[in-house]
Amino acid sequence: MLLWIARTVRLIVGWLDLALFTLCLLGLALLPEFLTRRLFPRLFRAWCRTFVRALRVELRLFQQHERPLPSQYILVSNHPSAFEDIGIPALFPVRSLAKEEVRDWWFVGRIAQAAGTLFVKRESPDSRQAAQLALIDAVKAGACIALYPEGGCKGRRIAPRFFGGAFVTAKATGVPLLPVFLHYEAQEAFEWADQHLLRKLWQIMTSPNPRANCYVFDPIDPGHFDSVDSLRDFVHDQYLGYQKRFLE
């Protein structure tokens, strides 16, 4: 009984903390960008960590790399769940690329936009081209970015092919790719299929084993590859290897 009470109090406190933090960020997001440009990304990362705690997720980082990580990188990750949208920024100082619809997600869209998130209409070739140029510009300006080369949530299994955006950006800028593999021990609870976002968050929060394992591997130098396609194929093969290691 006492354990149940303690868990309930912790849950309530966690969501109250998230609610207050969210209100603060929404207020800051209304200010002119030049006033918040330097501060907001750090606050956004802290907000993501608060969101992770509110969902009761144990987010664990496993450093599988042998070489030191570079100061700037293009993070690539699998995308089985909606959780990556807060889990990755909770651990890494990155700007993300999101689908255009995220702009309209209640408070999340405004906060994500203020944090420097880039948006793309996936069905629009013009929007994809504009997003590609924006990614290259962001990296050339010194940002670390996070991309999901599967092109959205494709389930726990790696998609048959990767989209080229991350690899075009890497070849155009010379900035290394940082491979990250997310593995959820309660895979069915985390995997996002056709559920409403609120239902998925509830499933994550009530999972019997809400543990997210984030594996970080050695950076990949795009200069070692002759073309975007050869770089993309190499990284895809790496992810098939991670899948075999962690999911089979």
Secondary structure, DSSP 8 states (H G I E B T S, - for coil): -HHHHHHHHHHHHHHHHHHHHHHHHHHHHTS-HHHHTTTHHHHHHHHHHHHHHHTT-EEEEEE--SS---SS-EEEE---BTTHHHHHHHHS--EEEEEGGGGGSHHHHHHHHHTT-EEE-TT-HHHHHHHHHHHHHHHHTT--EEE-TTSS---SS--SS--SHHHHHHHHH---EEEEEEEESSHHHHB-SS--HHHHHHHHHT-SS-EEEEEE---B-GGG-SSHHHHHHHHHHHHHHHHHHHH-
